[in-house]
Amino acid sequence: MARSPLGARRMLLLVIATVVLSYLVLCLLVFLFQRSIVFPVPPGAREPQMPGATLLRIPGREGSTVYVLHVPAPPGAPTVVHFHGNGDQLADQVPVAWRFKEAGLGFYVMEYPGYGLAAERGPSEQDIYAAAEVALAHLHGALGVPRERTVLQGQSLGSGVAVEMARRGLGARLVLLTPYTSLVDMGARVFPWLPARLLVRDRFDSAAKAPEVKMPVLIVHGTRDEVIPVDMGRTLGRLFPHATVRLVEGATHNDVFYTPGVLQELVRFARAGASHVDTGHPEP
């Protein structure tokens, strides 16, 4: 028996209402649980073990503790302050620390709130910024490393942290490995059917901050990055006033740092700032 026009209209409205409700529920779920996507905290908590390095426990805000692995720099050498990717914890940074130590630089890397040793509170953009500022204040104050010999370096998620610390003037040079323009832009690419600009809570908007960062910037991005599109690195290179973009042919997201020649370029860039401090010559 043929369905009446009124019955067909009701059925159509029901289908539309179901689709709209399902979409709104999906948006709500993404909003509520997005931090488990943005911050895929690795399981367990491991203390980093490295001869010549010290695990610092720095009092943080609201009774928290900021955990930092510190490799002191040789006299006159810069210290690289590294902010790692979202799938790592502090103990995973030991191989990176060894490479910079062997190159004759200091190394300083903190545990993100919500990760590993600092798992007592969940991660968020603002909590990571707060912990990073505490860590850098300790480096510049108690450890006596001047800002002029501090190189801020961020990889993947950490690039957004490094940019914010650079915007606050807490270093002299900035290195960005496989950086994104913002997490809003990343959300729009990964979930193009969702209103990312309304849903994303932790924005890490490096693109908006870039024009304020006047220090020298080195951006390194693999041409085959399968996580963060290489065009985001190119875009940031146009937004920072003093940026150099190094595209690593064939490198993917996780192997760009280990590509031959990249470490040497990072070390040269870091030492150029230390040379400026030692000689008193103006910044190029």
Disulfide bonds with the S-S distance in Angstrom:
none
